């Protein structure tokens, strides 16, 4: 699994936006489908809420890529 870190300057970023921003999903539509299909985990648990607020310290995994938010 590939592991990366990203920094955000806001309080949070929504899960679907994070997938698109990091390139884990090429488009917002693909991010939405991946989340809806239960293919994305947040802190080790499957998350199906595309508007989930991802904050500093959260770890998001999808398709063999893991991103830690700083």
Secondary structure, DSSP 8 states (H G I E B T S, - for coil): -EEEEE--SSS-EEHHHHHHHHTSSSSHHHHHHHHHTT-EEETTEE---TT-EE-TT-EEEETTEEEEE-
